[in-house]
Amino acid sequence: MVKILMHGCNGAMGQVISSIVQQDKDAQITAGVDITGVQKNDYPVFTSLEDCKEEVDVIIDFASAKAVDHLLDYSKEHKIPVVLCTTGLSEEQIKKVEETSKETAVLRSANMSLGINLLLKIVQEAAKTLAAADFDIEIVEKHHNQKIDAPSGTALALADSINDALDQAYHYKYDRSAERVKRDKKEIGIQAVRGGSIVGEHDVIFAGRDEVITFQHTAYSKAIFGKGAVAAAKFLKGKEPGLYNMSHVIG
């Protein structure tokens, strides 16, 4: 049994995970933290991490980027592993994640779904062959109109995965409106669409001469991210300090 502290428990994903854990005999949310302090489930809710005195094995974070610094300080001080699901982190925060992982286990992933993490591997293999054949690479991501960060963390993770396979030879192009120039062969275009209630859609496009190959992942429910986060929490319980990701969870 893994005892979970849900950080950002009253947010959309916090509630999704709360519902998933209720049906899981191997996991239990023993407390939640949310700035509202409102109790929506059968576990106590606190407005700050310091107020929580419940026993926990792992923290699952689905709050906001501005709350990540304090969360990392808390997990480091109390040696509590953390599943960090919040996206839109700054470069300074990413460095802080790496520093914190030297003191306690941290699992960070831009996307918690099994499908996306498999796609990260697939596009690496595709890029090795197709980039050498002069295929252009574009990533288009679509999300609901309430998502704040753009491009999505998943889109950036896909771009990074491709670039890793290509020896970091490519740069990223986020907007083409500022200049009127032909496309650079060594760029990965990343475009963001925001609208309606789109849960999440990512297209990785390899466009060559007279042929196009597209890898697409579509999320129809936020439950896929919640299931992944719970699986990650089970994996992280009792782990040694270090920086982990979903590839460790899925093997």
C-alpha positions as CSV (number, residue, x, y, z in Angstrom):
1,M,0.0,0.0,0.0
2,V,1.4,3.4,-1.0
3,K,0.2,6.4,1.0
4,I,-0.1,9.5,-1.2
5,L,-0.2,13.2,-0.5
6,M,-2.1,14.8,-3.4
7,H,-0.6,18.3,-4.0
8,G,-3.2,20.3,-5.9
9,C,-6.0,17.9,-4.8
10,N,-8.9,20.2,-5.8
11,G,-7.7,20.8,-9.3
12,A,-9.1,18.9,-12.3
13,M,-6.3,16.3,-12.2
14,G,-6.3,16.1,-8.4
15,Q,-9.9,15.1,-8.5
16,V,-9.3,12.6,-11.4
17,I,-6.5,10.9,-9.3
18,S,-8.6,10.9,-6.2
19,S,-11.3,9.0,-8.1
20,I,-8.8,6.5,-9.5
21,V,-7.2,5.8,-6.1
22,Q,-10.6,5.1,-4.5
23,Q,-10.8,2.1,-6.8
24,D,-7.2,1.0,-6.2
25,K,-6.6,-1.4,-3.3
26,D,-2.8,-0.8,-3.4
27,A,-2.9,3.0,-3.0
28,Q,-4.5,5.5,-0.6
29,I,-4.5,9.3,-0.5
30,T,-4.0,10.1,3.1
31,A,-4.0,13.9,2.7
32,G,-4.4,16.6,0.1
33,V,-2.9,20.1,-0.2
34,D,-4.8,22.9,-2.0
35,I,-4.9,26.7,-1.6
36,T,-8.7,26.6,-1.2
37,G,-8.6,24.3,1.8
38,V,-11.9,22.8,0.7
39,Q,-12.5,19.1,1.5
40,K,-14.1,17.4,-1.6
41,N,-13.1,13.8,-0.8
42,D,-12.7,11.5,2.3
43,Y,-9.2,12.7,3.1
44,P,-8.2,15.9,5.0
45,V,-7.1,18.9,3.0
46,F,-4.6,21.5,4.1
47,T,-3.7,24.8,2.7
48,S,0.1,24.3,3.1
49,L,2.5,21.3,3.1
50,E,3.7,22.2,6.6
51,D,0.2,21.8,8.1
52,C,0.0,18.2,6.9
53,K,0.9,15.8,9.7
54,E,-0.5,12.6,8.0
55,E,1.9,9.8,7.1
56,V,2.8,9.7,3.4
57,D,5.1,7.7,1.2
58,V,5.0,9.8,-2.0
59,I,3.7,13.2,-3.1
60,I,1.9,13.4,-6.4
61,D,2.0,17.0,-7.8
62,F,-0.6,18.4,-10.2
63,A,-0.7,22.0,-9.0
64,S,1.0,24.9,-10.7
65,A,4.5,25.9,-11.7
66,K,4.6,28.7,-9.2
67,A,4.1,26.2,-6.3
68,V,6.9,23.8,-7.5
69,D,9.8,25.6,-5.8
70,H,8.3,25.2,-2.3
71,L,7.2,21.7,-3.0
72,L,10.8,20.7,-4.0
73,D,12.2,22.4,-0.8
74,Y,9.6,20.4,1.3
75,S,10.3,17.1,-0.3
76,K,14.0,17.6,0.0
77,E,13.8,18.5,3.7
78,H,11.5,15.7,4.6
79,K,13.0,13.1,2.2
80,I,9.6,12.4,0.6
81,P,9.7,11.2,-3.0
82,V,7.7,13.3,-5.4
83,V,5.9,12.5,-8.7
84,L,6.2,15.9,-10.4
85,C,3.5,16.2,-13.1
86,T,3.2,20.0,-13.3
87,T,4.5,21.4,-16.7
88,G,5.6,24.8,-17.8
89,L,8.7,24.9,-15.5
90,S,11.4,27.4,-16.0
91,E,15.0,26.5,-16.7
92,E,15.9,27.5,-13.1
93,Q,13.1,25.2,-11.8
94,I,14.3,22.3,-13.9
95,K,17.8,22.8,-12.4
96,K,16.2,22.7,-9.0
97,V,14.5,19.5,-9.8
98,E,17.9,18.0,-10.6
99,E,19.4,19.3,-7.4
100,T,16.5,18.0,-5.3
101,S,16.8,14.5,-6.9
102,K,20.3,14.2,-5.3
103,E,18.5,14.2,-1.9
104,T,15.3,12.4,-2.6
105,A,13.6,10.5,-5.4
106,V,11.9,12.7,-8.0
107,L,10.0,11.4,-11.0
108,R,9.4,14.1,-13.6
109,S,7.5,13.6,-16.8
110,A,6.0,16.0,-19.3
111,N,3.2,13.4,-19.9
112,M,2.2,10.5,-17.7
113,S,0.5,8.4,-20.3
114,L,1.8,5.0,-21.5
115,G,1.1,5.9,-25.1
116,I,3.1,9.1,-25.1
117,N,6.0,7.5,-23.5
118,L,6.0,4.8,-26.1
119,L,5.7,7.5,-28.8
120,L,8.9,9.2,-27.4
121,K,10.8,6.0,-28.3
122,I,9.1,5.5,-31.7
123,V,9.9,9.0,-33.0
124,Q,13.6,8.6,-32.1
125,E,13.8,5.6,-34.3
126,A,11.9,7.3,-37.1
127,A,14.1,10.5,-36.9
128,K,17.3,8.6,-37.4
129,T,16.1,7.3,-40.7
130,L,14.0,10.1,-42.0
131,A,16.2,13.1,-41.1
132,A,19.0,11.5,-43.0
133,A,16.6,11.3,-46.0
134,D,15.9,15.1,-45.7
135,F,12.5,14.9,-44.2
136,D,11.3,18.0,-42.4
137,I,10.1,17.7,-38.8
138,E,7.1,19.5,-37.4
139,I,5.2,19.0,-34.2
140,V,1.6,20.3,-33.7
141,E,-0.1,20.1,-30.3
142,K,-3.7,20.9,-29.4
143,H,-5.2,21.5,-26.0
144,H,-8.2,23.0,-24.3
145,N,-8.6,26.7,-24.0
146,Q,-7.7,26.8,-20.3
147,K,-4.2,25.5,-20.7
148,I,-1.7,28.3,-19.8
149,D,1.7,27.1,-21.1
150,A,2.5,26.8,-24.8
151,P,3.9,24.8,-26.3
152,S,3.0,21.9,-24.1
153,G,5.6,20.1,-22.1
154,T,4.8,16.9,-24.1
155,A,5.5,18.7,-27.4
156,L,8.9,19.8,-26.1
157,A,9.6,16.3,-24.8
158,L,8.9,14.9,-28.2
159,A,11.2,17.5,-29.8
160,D,13.9,16.8,-27.2
161,S,13.6,13.0,-27.9
162,I,14.0,13.6,-31.6
163,N,16.9,15.9,-31.1
164,D,18.6,13.5,-28.8
165,A,18.5,10.9,-31.6
166,L,20.0,13.5,-34.0
167,D,23.0,14.5,-31.8
168,Q,21.4,17.8,-30.8
169,A,21.9,19.1,-34.4
170,Y,18.4,20.8,-34.6
171,H,16.9,23.9,-33.2
172,Y,13.3,24.7,-32.4
173,K,11.1,27.2,-34.3
174,Y,8.0,28.3,-32.5
175,D,6.6,31.1,-34.7
176,R,7.1,31.9,-38.4
177,S,5.3,35.2,-38.5
178,A,8.2,37.3,-37.3
179,E,10.3,36.7,-40.4
180,R,9.8,35.8,-44.1
181,V,12.5,33.2,-44.8
182,K,12.5,29.7,-46.1
183,R,12.4,26.8,-43.7
184,D,15.8,25.8,-42.2
185,K,16.5,22.2,-42.8
186,K,17.9,21.9,-39.2
187,E,14.8,23.1,-37.4
188,I,11.9,21.3,-35.6
189,G,8.8,23.4,-35.9
190,I,6.5,23.4,-32.9
191,Q,3.0,24.9,-33.1
192,A,0.4,25.2,-30.4
193,V,-3.4,25.2,-30.8
194,R,-5.8,26.2,-28.0
195,G,-9.5,25.7,-28.1
196,G,-12.6,24.1,-26.6
197,S,-12.2,21.1,-24.4
198,I,-9.5,19.2,-26.3
199,V,-7.8,17.0,-23.7
200,G,-4.6,16.6,-25.7
201,E,-3.5,15.8,-29.2
202,H,0.1,15.6,-30.5
203,D,1.1,15.1,-34.1
204,V,4.7,14.5,-35.1
205,I,5.0,15.1,-38.8
206,F,7.9,13.9,-41.0
207,A,7.4,15.6,-44.4
208,G,9.6,14.5,-47.2
209,R,9.5,14.8,-51.0
210,D,6.2,13.3,-52.2
211,E,5.4,11.6,-48.9
212,V,4.4,12.4,-45.3
213,I,4.6,10.2,-42.2
214,T,2.6,11.4,-39.2
215,F,2.6,9.9,-35.7
216,Q,-0.4,10.9,-33.7
217,H,-1.4,10.5,-30.1
218,T,-4.9,11.6,-28.9
219,A,-6.0,11.7,-25.3
220,Y,-9.8,11.3,-24.9
221,S,-9.7,11.6,-21.1
222,K,-7.5,12.9,-18.4
223,A,-7.8,9.6,-16.7
224,I,-4.8,8.3,-18.7
225,F,-2.6,10.8,-17.0
226,G,-4.0,10.0,-13.6
227,K,-3.5,6.3,-14.0
228,G,0.1,7.0,-15.0
229,A,0.7,9.2,-12.0
230,V,-0.6,6.6,-9.6
231,A,1.6,3.9,-11.3
232,A,4.5,6.3,-10.9
233,A,3.8,6.8,-7.2
234,K,3.8,3.0,-6.6
235,F,7.1,2.7,-8.4
236,L,8.7,5.6,-6.5
237,K,7.9,4.4,-3.0
238,G,11.1,3.5,-1.3
239,K,13.3,4.4,-4.2
240,E,16.8,5.8,-3.6
241,P,17.4,9.5,-4.4
242,G,17.6,10.1,-8.2
243,L,15.9,11.6,-11.1
244,Y,13.4,9.1,-12.7
245,N,10.9,9.3,-15.6
246,M,8.0,7.2,-17.0
247,S,10.4,5.0,-19.0
248,H,11.6,3.6,-15.6
249,V,8.0,2.9,-14.7
250,I,7.0,1.1,-17.9
251,G,10.3,-0.7,-18.1
